[in-house]
């Protein structure tokens, strides 16, 4: 069977004459769509390549797109079961008719027989309420309405697998079920958790929760092997309310944790049926203070909730409130961004959950483990590249998002970096992070002299930006001596940076853009001094900055005086000069308008011959672009046409769905091959234009800033919680979403079981009734599945990774990745080099002096055809977790559960337990094949010698 591809049907329907409005038209089609994206260790996505199967035929993946996260959803209408999520065999796949992505939500509209079904994935972004923001849970909700006006009996179902508990699928897990009176939930955890450890990017020390509010009546639940629970729902529309007590490994048996609701006979749901999924770690961060003490920092929500039951009850009971707040925030962000352009609004929309999910909001504890409510710190994982903790350059690049959402987030991020460096009086430059590849452990400042200008400039600019937007000057006054030390370093070294390393891993001598950051850092220190009342220092730094800028401009300008160079004296070099953005962000007006205009004119000339994915960051960057830095550049230029053309390159990058990867930060502009920063915080820089709309506040030196909230306790390591709401956005404006016209995709998938379990899967296209033409991106069009597509940086045996174009599919593949049939109809596996974009990074990318593991590379997912190949292998019976009619029992006949395949002749020849065993084995083989293929395609680590 050829899987029904999502985007494959989307674009051909542009010319359909049928109209059926179901919501706003989707105008951006990324390679991955967020489902449950809330924290560094809960980041679950739907891979939405133009060759991907639709959500009802797909498993979600962890952010690296190599580890399946078993998550299934079904609706049973008038006795017929339809899938709305998951690549299992139970039920008929519903038909996806529309997809919408907002900053906080992903919405799928589907047809399930006679019902129109809306599935909403909501990962709340709560910048003004850090208790809510720190709760590591997301929602998925289902609403249904009859298409023909008739009433039907309807039941809904969802489960998660133990794959959420660990990336190591051989790990042993344990579980339990609980009813608090307000919620019913499942809890899953490793039998042998390992604190602060990861496996395939997933944490090894958390607990998984799947919950539902008891306000939804007629709830049933079950814990058993996947085939058992799903068949139970398909046959009966309800679960057994019994959980297996036979603990197992995650694979190969795949225990699942199911919750179902019987809605009765309805025309439409009266309220959404909502499940809540969470991954809870407590403690979150192991943090070494400036005094050398080690703290086990806890989730910030612990300041309000003393146990997990209260957290779950509050979260499950707050869906309507969370949805209302999400809609308001979505509209605020999208409306503000649309004032720049619709393409810019699409880019910003894709970045929000990704950026915020890199953060952990924490509260400190004393030596006895007691909470210290005034000690609030936020930590960032360098997600998508490595495990650095609090990478300064990524705090800086994401600064626009945090300033826009709530500037106080910046303060709580910067404070640990400042506090731990107060005692390092002999170190004149700022550290680059609080731990090299150690997240969630923060052992202390990790500094490199070669990155001194880069990181010192980043810190000074970030600290002043936080103070100006929030009005909270407590960091300026408390850490003034440390900031002054860094500014003095910049004053002596910035004009001639020598072989200093830029954030872009470039070591070319005297980089113009890097030198400018240092100069602006000195000017920022003048403003810091002025804010804290150190007028003599302010005058000194003003004079130094002016002298440095004059020197810089004379060295940075080309011999003809028409443009800025990429490095001093190199007349062939150029740079996007994204660090000019810092001058505009801080409102310094330090860089003259003539310099901005000169740079704008030169960028305009470069854009005339630029690839469709935009400009690289400079002439020496090996054709690599950066999503955030590019949008910094767009916010600086003085011509709107140039601005929009720069934005278009990033839009095309985000809108490209022929190679995998979650909105990567760094990529090759020649072919859009991703390098690193998958699902990472670096895309937070796309808020650059919105950050420039924020008003500066009067800076107050008491920790209250302008918010009137409590003060920091000083230099003991306590964080400033004043102004937690100090940078709150102005009143959120709710506007109606105009009814638009979208696409309806109808397809039918028939799965049947035949004798001896020889499954034959076929796909029969049905009449496609579509709304008026959806937006078709002019520079990222639909490519027929048989077309050749570049797969940049593909592996060449013995020669590493190159940029030569490769075929996305084998020549006979029709619309799905990696597996096809030859002319004789036999199963054919495509060359792994085809259809795969490599992703590597070097130690220089992260300022590391030691070798590190390569950046994860997104893998293309084999289709369900693998299941057919697996059927040729010998099948072995896998017993049920509960082998008698009582699911919780560990005794009984192996054939006592009566679950034959309905209507199958084979059911009279094969026992029900054999059917279930075979199904389980097929499922296991399919998953193993998928994950082995992903592992085989992962590039080897790349190392750089010191």
C-alpha positions in Angstrom: 0.0 0.0 0.0 1.2 3.5 -0.8 0.6 5.8 2.2 -1.6 8.7 1.7 0.8 11.6 1.8 -0.1 14.8 3.5 1.3 17.5 1.2 1.1 15.2 -1.9 -2.6 15.8 -2.1 -2.6 19.3 -0.7 -1.3 21.2 -3.6 -2.9 19.4 -6.6 -6.3 20.4 -5.0 -5.4 24.1 -5.6 -7.5 23.9 -8.8 -10.5 22.2 -7.3 -13.7 24.1 -8.0 -15.5 22.8 -4.9 -15.8 25.0 -1.9 -16.2 23.9 1.7 -14.9 26.4 4.2 -13.6 24.9 7.4 -11.3 27.5 8.8 -8.3 29.6 7.8 -6.2 28.5 4.9 -2.8 27.2 5.9 0.0 29.1 4.2 3.1 27.5 5.5 3.9 23.8 5.2 6.9 22.9 7.4 8.7 19.6 7.6 7.6 19.0 11.2 4.6 20.2 13.2 4.5 20.6 17.0 2.2 18.3 18.9 3.3 18.3 22.6 6.2 20.7 22.8 6.6 22.2 26.3 10.1 21.5 27.8 13.5 20.2 26.8 12.4 16.7 27.6 8.8 16.9 26.3 9.2 17.8 22.6 6.9 15.6 20.4 6.3 16.3 16.8 4.5 15.1 13.7 6.9 14.7 10.7 5.0 16.4 7.9 7.2 15.9 4.8 5.4 16.1 1.5 6.1 12.3 1.4 4.7 11.7 4.9 1.6 9.8 5.7 -1.2 11.8 7.3 -1.5 11.9 11.1 -4.0 9.1 11.2 -1.4 6.9 9.6 1.7 8.2 11.4 3.4 7.9 14.8 4.6 11.1 16.4 8.4 11.4 17.0 10.7 13.0 19.6 12.3 16.1 18.3 15.2 14.3 16.7 12.7 12.5 14.5 14.4 9.2 15.1 12.5 7.9 18.2 8.8 7.0 17.8 6.6 8.3 20.6 3.7 5.9 20.6 0.5 8.0 20.7 -2.8 6.8 19.3 -6.2 8.4 18.9 -9.5 6.9 17.7 -13.2 7.8 17.4 -15.9 5.2 17.2 -19.0 6.3 15.3 -22.0 4.0 15.0 -19.8 1.0 15.8 -17.1 1.8 13.2 -13.7 2.8 14.5 -11.7 5.6 12.9 -8.1 6.6 13.6 -7.2 10.2 14.1 -3.6 9.5 15.1 -1.2 6.6 15.0 0.1 4.0 12.6 -1.5 1.0 14.2 -4.0 -1.4 12.4 -7.0 -0.8 14.6 -9.6 1.2 12.7 -9.9 3.0 9.4 -7.8 6.1 9.0 -9.9 9.3 9.1 -9.4 11.8 6.3 -7.5 15.0 7.1 -9.2 18.0 5.5 -7.3 20.8 7.1 -4.4 21.6 9.3 -3.8 24.9 11.1 -0.7 25.9 13.1 -0.8 28.8 15.5 1.9 29.9 18.0 0.4 27.6 20.7 -1.8 25.2 18.9 -1.9 22.6 16.1 -5.3 21.8 14.8 -6.3 18.9 12.5 -9.8 18.7 10.9 -10.8 15.3 9.8 -13.7 13.3 8.4 -14.5 10.1 10.3 -17.4 8.6 8.5 -20.4 10.8 9.1 -18.6 13.0 11.7 -16.5 16.0 11.3 -13.7 15.8 13.9 -11.4 18.6 15.2 -8.3 17.5 17.0 -6.4 20.3 18.8 -2.9 19.9 20.3 -2.3 22.8 22.7 1.0 23.3 24.4 0.3 26.3 26.7 2.7 29.3 26.5 2.1 31.2 29.7 4.7 34.0 29.9 2.8 35.9 32.5 2.2 33.0 34.9 5.4 31.1 35.7 3.6 28.5 37.8 1.5 27.6 34.7 4.5 27.9 32.3 6.5 25.5 34.5 3.9 22.7 34.4 5.3 20.2 31.9 2.0 19.2 30.4 0.2 19.6 27.1 -3.4 19.0 25.9 -5.0 17.1 23.1 -8.7 17.6 22.6 -11.3 16.2 20.3 -14.6 17.8 19.1 -17.0 16.1 16.7 -20.1 17.2 14.8 -22.4 15.2 12.5 -21.9 16.0 8.8 -25.4 15.0 7.8 -27.4 16.3 10.8 -28.1 12.8 12.2 -27.3 11.6 15.7 -24.8 8.7 16.1 -23.4 6.8 19.1 -19.8 8.1 19.6 -16.9 7.0 21.7 -13.4 8.5 21.7 -10.1 6.9 22.8 -6.5 7.8 23.1 -3.4 6.0 24.5 0.3 6.6 24.9 3.0 3.9 25.0 5.9 3.5 27.4 8.2 4.9 24.7 7.5 8.3 26.4 9.5 7.1 29.4 12.9 6.5 27.8 14.8 6.6 24.5 16.3 3.2 25.5 13.5 0.8 24.3 14.9 -2.1 26.2 14.5 -0.4 29.5 12.2 -1.9 32.1 9.2 0.2 33.1 6.6 0.2 35.8 3.2 1.9 36.1 0.1 2.5 38.0 -3.3 4.1 37.6 -4.9 6.6 40.0 -8.2 8.4 40.5 -8.0 11.6 42.5 -11.7 12.3 42.3 -11.0 15.2 39.8 -8.8 13.3 37.4 -8.0 9.8 36.2 -4.4 9.3 35.2 -1.8 6.7 34.3 1.8 7.1 35.6 4.8 5.4 33.8 8.4 5.4 34.9 11.6 3.5 34.5 12.3 0.8 37.1 15.9 2.0 37.2 15.9 5.8 36.6 19.2 7.6 36.2 19.3 11.2 37.4 20.4 13.8 34.9 21.0 11.2 32.2 19.8 11.1 28.6 19.3 8.3 26.1 18.6 9.4 22.5 17.8 12.9 23.8 15.1 11.6 26.1 15.6 12.0 29.9 16.1 8.9 32.0 14.8 10.3 35.3 11.2 11.4 34.7 7.7 10.2 35.1 5.1 10.2 32.3 1.5 11.0 33.0 -1.6 10.6 30.8 -4.7 12.1 32.4 -8.3 13.1 31.9 -10.7 15.2 33.9 -13.5 13.3 35.6 -15.8 16.2 34.5 -16.0 14.1 31.3 -18.5 11.3 32.3 -18.4 7.7 31.3 -14.7 7.4 31.4 -13.0 4.0 31.1 -9.3 3.1 31.2 -7.0 0.2 30.6 -3.3 -0.8 30.8 -2.3 -3.7 28.6 -0.3 -4.5 25.4 -1.2 -2.2 22.5 -3.2 -4.7 20.4 -5.3 -5.7 23.4 -6.4 -2.2 24.5 -7.1 -0.9 21.0 -9.1 -4.0 20.0 -11.0 -3.8 23.2 -12.1 -0.3 22.3 -12.8 -1.2 18.7 -15.1 -4.1 19.7 -16.8 -2.6 22.7 -16.4 1.1 22.6 -15.2 1.1 26.2 -12.2 -0.2 28.2 -12.0 -2.7 31.1 -10.9 -0.3 33.9 -8.2 -2.9 34.7 -4.4 -2.5 34.5 -1.9 -5.2 33.9 0.4 -5.9 36.8 3.0 -7.6 34.6 5.6 -5.0 34.2 7.8 -5.2 31.1 10.3 -3.5 28.9 9.2 -0.8 26.6 9.8 -3.0 23.6 9.0 -5.5 22.1 5.6 -5.8 23.9 4.7 -2.1 23.9 2.4 -1.6 26.9 0.0 1.2 26.3 -2.0 3.4 28.7 -5.4 4.1 27.4 -8.3 6.5 28.4 -11.7 6.4 26.6 -14.9 8.4 26.9 -18.4 7.2 25.8 -20.3 10.3 24.6 -23.6 8.5 24.0 -25.7 9.3 20.9 -25.0 12.8 19.8 -25.1 15.2 16.8 -22.2 17.2 18.2 -20.0 17.2 21.3 -21.1 19.7 23.9 -17.5 20.3 25.0 -14.1 19.0 23.9 -12.9 15.7 25.2 -9.5 16.5 26.5 -6.5 14.4 27.5 -3.4 15.8 29.2 0.1 14.4 28.7 3.1 15.3 30.8 6.7 14.4 31.4 7.7 15.4 35.0 11.2 15.7 36.3 11.8 16.7 39.9 14.5 17.9 40.6 15.0 19.7 37.3 18.5 21.2 37.5 21.7 20.4 39.5 23.2 23.8 39.9 26.6 24.8 41.5 26.4 28.2 43.0 29.2 30.8 43.1 30.2 29.5 46.6 30.5 26.0 45.3 27.3 24.7 46.9 25.2 22.3 44.9 21.5 22.9 44.6 18.9 20.5 43.4 16.5 23.0 41.8 12.9 22.1 41.6 10.1 23.0 39.1 8.7 26.5 39.8 5.2 25.1 40.1 6.3 23.5 43.4 5.9 26.9 45.0 2.1 26.4 44.6 1.5 22.7 44.5 2.9 20.2 47.0 2.1 17.0 45.1 1.6 15.8 41.6 -2.1 15.1 42.1 -2.8 18.7 42.7 -0.8 19.6 39.5 -2.7 17.2 37.4 -6.1 18.2 38.8 -5.4 21.8 38.2 -4.1 21.2 34.7 -6.9 18.9 33.5 -9.5 21.2 35.0 -8.2 24.3 33.3 -8.5 23.4 29.6 -11.1 26.0 28.8 -9.1 28.7 30.5 -5.9 27.6 28.9 -7.5 27.6 25.5 -8.9 31.1 26.0 -5.5 32.4 27.0 -3.9 30.6 24.1 -6.3 32.1 21.5 -5.7 35.6 22.9 -1.9 35.2 22.8 -2.0 33.6 19.3 -4.0 36.5 17.9 -1.8 39.1 19.6 1.4 37.5 18.1 0.0 36.8 14.6 -1.7 40.3 14.3 1.5 42.1 15.4 3.6 40.0 13.0 1.2 40.4 10.1 1.9 44.2 10.2 5.3 43.3 8.8 4.1 40.7 6.3 2.1 37.5 6.1 5.2 35.5 5.5 6.8 37.0 8.6 3.7 36.1 10.6 4.0 32.4 9.4 7.7 32.3 10.5 7.0 33.8 13.9 4.1 31.3 14.4 6.3 28.3 13.9 8.9 29.6 16.3 7.0 30.2 19.6 6.6 26.7 21.1 10.0 25.7 19.8 11.7 28.6 21.5 9.9 28.4 24.8 10.3 24.6 25.1 14.1 25.0 25.6 13.5 26.5 29.1 13.2 25.0 32.5 11.6 27.4 35.2 13.1 26.5 38.6 13.0 27.4 42.2 15.9 26.9 44.6 16.1 24.8 47.8 18.2 25.1 50.9 20.5 22.5 52.3 17.5 20.6 53.8 15.6 20.6 50.6 13.2 23.3 51.6 11.9 25.6 48.9 13.3 29.1 48.6 10.4 30.9 46.8 12.5 34.1 46.1 15.2 32.1 44.4 13.9 31.9 40.9 16.1 30.9 37.9 15.5 29.8 34.4 17.8 27.5 32.6 18.2 26.9 28.8 19.2 23.7 27.0 21.1 24.1 23.7 18.4 21.9 22.2 19.1 20.5 18.7 22.8 21.0 18.8 24.2 19.6 22.1 23.6 19.6 25.9 25.3 22.9 26.8 23.4 24.7 29.6 22.6 28.4 29.3 24.5 29.0 26.0 25.0 32.8 26.1 24.8 33.2 22.3 21.5 31.5 22.2 20.1 33.5 25.0 21.1 36.5 23.0 19.6 35.3 19.7 16.3 34.4 21.4 16.2 37.7 23.3 13.6 39.2 21.0 11.1 36.4 21.8 11.6 36.7 25.6 11.5 40.5 25.6 8.2 40.4 23.6 6.5 37.7 25.7 7.8 38.9 29.1 11.1 40.6 29.6 11.5 39.2 33.1 12.2 35.8 31.5 15.5 37.4 30.3 16.4 38.5 33.8 15.9 35.0 35.3 18.0 33.5 32.4 20.9 35.9 32.8 21.0 35.9 36.6 22.7 32.4 37.0 25.4 33.4 34.5 26.0 36.7 36.3 25.9 35.3 39.8 28.4 32.5 39.2 30.9 34.9 37.7 31.0 37.5 40.4 33.9 35.6 42.1 35.9 35.2 38.9 37.7 38.5 39.3 40.7 37.3 37.4 38.7 36.4 34.3 38.1 39.5 32.3 35.6 38.2 29.8 32.2 36.5 30.0 31.8 32.7 30.0 30.0 31.0 27.1 27.7 28.8 29.2 27.3 27.1 32.6 28.3 23.6 31.4 29.7 22.0 28.3 27.4 19.2 27.2 26.1 18.6 30.7 22.4 19.6 30.7 20.6 19.4 33.2 23.7 19.8 35.3 25.2 23.3 35.7 28.6 22.8 37.1 29.7 26.4 36.6 31.0 29.0 34.1 32.7 27.5 31.1 34.8 30.2 29.5 37.1 30.4 26.4 39.3 33.4 25.8 38.8 32.9 22.1 35.1 33.7 22.5 35.7 36.6 24.9 34.4 39.4 22.6 31.4 37.4 21.4 30.1 36.4 24.8 31.0 39.6 26.7 29.2 41.6 24.1 26.2 39.3 24.2 26.0 39.6 28.0 26.2 43.4 28.1 23.7 43.9 25.4 21.3 41.3 26.9 21.5 42.7 30.4 20.7 46.3 29.2 17.9 45.1 26.9 16.3 43.3 29.9 16.5 46.4 32.0 15.2 48.8 29.4 12.1 46.7 28.5 11.2 45.5 32.0 12.2 48.6 33.9 14.0 46.3 36.4 17.6 47.5 37.0 18.4 45.2 39.8 20.9 43.1 37.7 22.7 46.3 36.6 23.3 47.4 40.2 23.9 44.0 41.8 26.4 42.9 39.2 27.9 46.2 38.1 31.4 45.3 39.0 31.2 42.1 36.9 29.7 44.0 33.9 32.3 46.7 34.2 35.1 44.0 34.1 33.7 42.7 30.8 33.3 46.2 29.3 36.9 47.1 30.1 37.9 43.9 28.3 35.9 44.9 25.3 37.2 48.5 25.3 40.8 47.2 25.0 40.2 44.3 22.5 37.1 45.0 20.3 38.5 47.3 17.6 41.0 44.6 16.6 39.6 41.2 17.5 42.4 39.3 15.9 41.6 35.6 15.7 38.7 35.7 18.1 36.0 33.2 17.4 32.5 34.4 16.4 29.3 32.7 17.3 29.2 31.4 13.8 32.4 29.3 14.4 34.5 31.5 12.2 38.1 32.3 13.1 39.0 34.6 10.3 41.0 37.5 11.7 39.4 40.8 12.4 35.8 39.9 11.6 33.9 43.2 11.1 30.6 41.9 12.5 32.3 40.5 15.6 34.2 43.7 16.3 31.0 45.7 16.0 29.4 43.6 18.7 32.2 44.5 21.0 32.0 48.2 20.3 28.2 48.2 20.9 28.9 46.3 24.1 31.1 49.2 25.3 28.3 51.6 24.4 25.8 49.5 26.3 28.1 49.7 29.4 27.9 53.5 29.1 24.1 53.3 29.4 24.3 50.8 32.2 26.6 53.1 34.1 24.3 56.0 33.5 21.3 54.0 34.7 23.0 53.1 38.0 24.2 56.7 38.6 27.9 56.1 37.8 28.2 59.2 35.7 32.0 59.3 35.5 32.0 55.7 34.2 29.2 56.6 31.7 31.3 59.4 30.3 34.4 57.2 30.1 32.6 54.4 28.2 30.8 56.9 25.9 34.2 58.3 24.9 35.7 54.8 24.5 32.8 53.6 22.4 32.9 56.7 20.1 36.6 56.2 19.5 36.2 52.5 18.9 33.4 53.1 16.5 35.4 55.6 14.5 38.3 53.1 14.3 35.9 50.3 13.4 34.3 52.3 10.6 37.6 53.2 9.0 38.7 49.6 9.0 35.3 48.0 8.1 34.5 50.2 5.1 35.6 49.1 1.6 38.3 51.0 -0.2 35.6 52.6 -2.4 33.6 53.6 0.6 30.5 51.9 -0.7 30.0 49.0 1.6 31.1 47.2 4.8 33.6 44.4 4.6 33.3 41.0 6.2 36.8 41.3 7.6 39.3 44.2 7.8 41.2 44.8 4.6 39.6 41.9 2.6 37.9 43.8 -0.3 36.2 40.6 -1.5 34.6 39.9 1.9 31.1 40.9 3.1 28.8 40.2 6.0 25.1 40.6 6.7 26.2 42.6 9.8 23.4 41.2 11.9 25.0 42.7 15.0 23.7 46.1 13.9 20.4 44.9 15.4 21.8 45.4 18.9 22.0 49.1 18.3 18.4 49.3 17.2 17.2 47.0 20.0 18.8 49.1 22.7 17.7 52.3 21.1 21.2 53.7 21.1 21.2 55.3 17.7 25.0 54.9 17.9 25.5 53.5 14.4 24.9 56.3 11.9 22.0 56.1 9.4 24.4 56.4 6.6 26.1 53.1 7.6 22.6 51.4 7.8 21.7 52.8 4.3 25.0 51.7 2.8 24.6 48.2 4.2 21.0 48.0 3.0 22.0 49.0 -0.5 24.7 46.3 -0.6 22.4 43.6 0.7 19.9 44.5 -2.0 22.5 43.8 -4.6 23.4 40.5 -3.1 19.8 39.4 -3.0 19.4 39.7 -6.8 21.6 36.5 -7.1 20.9 34.9 -3.8 19.5 31.3 -3.6 15.8 31.0 -2.8 16.7 30.1 0.8 18.4 33.4 1.4 21.8 34.8 2.2 24.5 33.1 4.2 25.7 35.1 7.2 28.8 36.3 5.4 31.2 35.5 2.6 33.3 33.1 4.6 30.6 30.9 6.3 30.6 28.0 3.8 27.2 29.0 2.5 25.5 28.5 5.9 22.6 30.7 6.9 21.1 31.2 10.3 17.4 31.7 10.9 17.7 34.1 13.8 20.6 36.1 12.6 19.0 36.6 9.2 15.9 38.0 10.8 18.1 40.3 12.9 19.4 41.6 9.6 15.9 42.1 8.2 15.0 44.2 11.2 17.9 46.6 10.6 17.7 47.4 6.9 16.2 50.7 5.9 14.3 49.6 2.8 11.1 47.5 3.2 11.6 45.7 -0.1 15.0 44.5 1.0 13.5 43.6 4.3 10.7 41.5 2.7 13.2 39.7 0.4 15.4 38.8 3.4 12.3 37.5 5.2 11.3 35.5 2.1 14.5 33.4 2.3 13.7 32.3 5.8 10.1 31.7 4.9 11.2 29.4 2.1 13.5 27.7 4.5 10.7 27.1 7.0 8.3 26.2 4.3 10.4 23.4 2.7 9.1 20.0 3.4 11.1 17.7 1.2 13.8 17.0 3.8 13.3 16.2 7.4 14.1 18.3 10.5 12.3 20.5 13.0 12.8 24.1 11.9 16.6 24.1 12.1 18.5 27.2 13.1 21.5 26.7 10.8 21.2 25.4 7.2 22.9 25.5 3.8 21.4 28.3 1.8 22.4 26.6 -1.5 20.1 23.6 -1.0 18.4 24.1 2.4 20.2 21.2 4.0 19.9 21.5 7.8 23.1 21.7 9.8 22.0 21.9 13.4 19.7 23.7 15.8 16.7 21.3 15.2 13.8 22.2 17.5 16.2 24.6 19.1 15.9 28.1 20.7 17.9 29.8 17.9 14.8 30.5 15.9 13.7 32.8 18.7 15.5 35.5 16.9 12.7 35.8 14.4 10.8 38.0 16.8 13.3 40.7 16.0 10.8 43.0 14.3 8.3 42.6 17.2 11.0 43.4 19.8 11.6 46.7 18.1 8.0 47.7 18.8 8.4 47.5 22.5 8.7 50.6 24.6 11.6 51.3 26.9 10.7 51.7 30.6 12.2 53.9 33.2 14.9 51.8 34.8 14.5 51.4 38.6 17.4 50.3 40.7 15.3 48.6 43.3 14.5 45.1 42.4 10.9 45.9 42.0 11.5 47.6 38.7 8.2 49.1 37.5 6.1 46.1 38.4 5.8 46.4 42.1 6.7 42.8 42.8 9.2 41.5 45.3 12.9 42.1 45.3 16.0 40.0 44.8 17.8 39.2 48.0 21.2 40.2 46.7 24.3 38.4 45.6 23.8 35.1 47.5 22.5 33.4 44.4 18.9 34.3 44.8 17.3 35.3 41.6 15.4 38.5 40.9 11.7 37.7 40.8 10.7 41.3 40.7 9.1 42.1 37.4 8.0 38.5 36.7 5.1 40.3 35.2 7.2 43.4 34.5 7.6 42.8 30.8 4.1 41.7 30.3 2.8 42.5 26.9 0.2 45.3 26.6 -3.5 44.2 26.6 -4.1 41.2 24.5 -6.4 42.0 21.7 -8.7 39.2 20.5 -9.8 39.5 16.9 -11.9 37.1 15.0 -10.2 34.8 12.6 -11.8 35.3 9.2 -13.5 32.3 7.8 -11.3 31.1 5.0 -11.4 28.4 2.5 -9.4 25.3 2.8 -8.8 22.0 1.4 -10.6 18.8 2.0 -8.8 15.6 1.3 -10.9 12.5 1.0 -9.1 9.2 0.7 -10.0 5.7 1.7 -7.8 3.2 3.1 -8.8 -0.4 3.4 -7.1 -2.8 5.7 -8.3 -6.4 5.9 -7.1 -9.5 7.5 -7.0 -12.6 5.3 -6.2 -16.2 6.1 -2.9 -16.9 7.8 -2.6 -13.2 8.5 -1.4 -12.3 5.0 -2.4 -8.7 5.1 -3.1 -6.9 1.9 -3.1 -3.1 2.2 -4.4 -1.0 -0.6 -5.1 2.6 -1.1 -8.1 3.7 -3.2 -8.4 7.4 -4.0 -11.8 8.8 -3.7 -13.4 11.9 -5.1 -11.6 14.9 -3.8 -13.9 17.7 -2.8 -11.9 20.8 -2.0 -12.4 24.4 -0.9 -11.2 27.2 -3.1 -7.5 27.1 -3.8 -5.3 27.1 -0.7 -2.2 29.2 -0.8 0.6 27.6 -2.8 4.0 29.0 -1.9 5.6 30.3 -5.1 9.1 29.3 -4.1 8.3 26.1 -2.3 5.9 24.4 -4.6 4.5 20.9 -4.5 6.8 18.4 -6.1 5.3 15.2 -7.4 6.5 12.2 -5.4 8.3 10.8 -8.4 10.3 14.0 -9.0 13.9 14.1 -8.2 14.7 16.3 -5.2 18.0 17.4 -3.8 19.1 15.6 -0.7 22.0 17.8 0.3 24.9 16.7 2.3 24.2 13.1 1.5 26.6 10.5 2.5 29.2 9.3 0.1 30.8 6.1 1.1 34.3 6.8 2.3 34.0 10.5 1.6 31.8 11.8 4.4 29.0 14.2 3.5 28.8 16.4 0.5 26.4 18.9 -1.0 25.7 17.0 -4.3 22.1 16.6 -5.2 20.5 13.3 -4.6 17.2 11.7 -5.5 14.6 12.0 -2.7 13.2 8.6 -3.7 14.2 5.6 -5.6 13.1 5.9 -9.3 10.1 3.6 -8.7 9.0 5.1 -5.4 5.7 6.8 -5.5 5.2 9.3 -2.7 6.9 7.8 0.4 10.3 7.9 1.8 12.9 5.2 1.2 10.7 2.2 0.3 9.0 1.5 -3.0 8.2 -1.3 -5.5 10.0 -2.3 -8.6 8.4 -2.9 -12.0 7.5 -6.4 -10.9 5.8 -5.2 -7.7 8.5 -6.5 -5.4 9.4 -4.6 -2.3 12.3 -2.3 -3.0 14.3 -0.2 -0.5 15.8 3.0 -1.7 19.5 3.8 -1.2 19.9 5.4 2.2 21.8 8.2 0.6 18.7 9.2 -1.3 16.2 11.4 0.4 18.3 12.3 3.4 19.8 15.5 4.5 22.8 15.1 6.8 23.3 17.3 9.8 26.6 17.6 11.5 28.3 20.2 13.7 31.8 20.8 14.7 33.3 21.6 18.1 33.8 25.1 16.9 30.0 25.5 16.4 29.6 25.5 20.1 32.9 27.0 21.1 34.0 23.6 22.4 37.6 22.5 22.8 36.8 18.9 23.3 35.1 16.5 20.8 31.4 16.1 21.1 28.7 13.8 19.7 27.4 14.9 16.3 24.1 16.8 16.1 21.1 14.6 15.6 20.0 14.2 12.1 16.4 13.8 11.1 15.5 10.6 9.4 12.9 10.0 6.8 10.3 7.5 8.0 9.7 4.2 6.1 6.1 3.6 5.2 3.8 0.9 6.5 5.0 -1.2 3.5 7.6 -2.4 6.0 4.9 -4.3 7.6 4.3 -6.4 4.5 8.0 -7.4 4.4 7.9 -8.3 8.0 5.1 -10.7 7.4 7.5 -12.9 5.5 9.4 -13.5 8.7 8.5 -16.2 11.2 5.9 -14.9 13.6 6.1 -15.7 17.3 3.3 -15.5 19.8 3.7 -12.6 22.2 1.4 -13.2 25.3 -0.9 -10.6 26.6 0.2 -8.6 29.6 -2.9 -10.0 31.2 -3.6 -13.5 29.8 -7.0 -14.1 31.2 -10.2 -12.1 31.0 -9.1 -10.1 34.0 -6.5 -7.7 32.6 -4.8 -7.4 35.9 -4.4 -11.1 36.5 -1.1 -12.9 35.9 -2.7 -16.3 35.6 -5.1 -18.0 33.3 -5.4 -19.6 29.9 -3.4 -18.0 27.1 -6.5 -18.3 24.9 -9.1 -17.0 27.2 -9.3 -13.5 25.7 -11.9 -13.6 22.9 -10.6 -11.0 20.4 -10.8 -12.6 16.9 -10.7 -10.4 13.9 -14.3 -9.4 13.1 -15.6 -10.9 10.0 -12.3 -12.7 9.2 -12.4 -16.3 7.9 -9.0 -16.7 9.5 -10.5 -16.2 12.9 -12.0 -19.7 12.7 -8.6 -21.2 12.0 -6.4 -19.1 14.3 -7.0 -18.6 17.9 -7.6 -15.0 19.1 -4.4 -15.0 21.2 -2.5 -16.1 18.1 -4.0 -13.2 16.2 -3.0 -10.8 19.0 0.5 -12.3 19.2 1.0 -12.0 15.5 -0.2 -8.4 15.5 2.1 -7.5 18.4 5.1 -9.1 16.6 4.3 -7.3 13.3 4.0 -4.0 15.2 7.4 -4.7 16.9 9.1 -5.6 13.6 7.7 -2.4 12.0 9.0 -0.2 14.7 12.4 -1.9 14.8 12.7 -1.5 11.0 11.9 2.2 11.3 14.3 2.9 14.1 17.1 0.8 12.7 16.8 2.7 9.4 16.9 6.0 11.3 20.0 4.9 13.1 21.7 3.7 9.9 21.1 7.0 8.3 22.5 9.0 11.2 25.9 10.5 10.2 29.0 9.8 12.2 30.3 12.3 14.7 32.4 15.1 13.3 35.4 16.3 15.2 37.7 19.2 15.0 41.2 19.2 16.2 42.3 21.8 18.6 
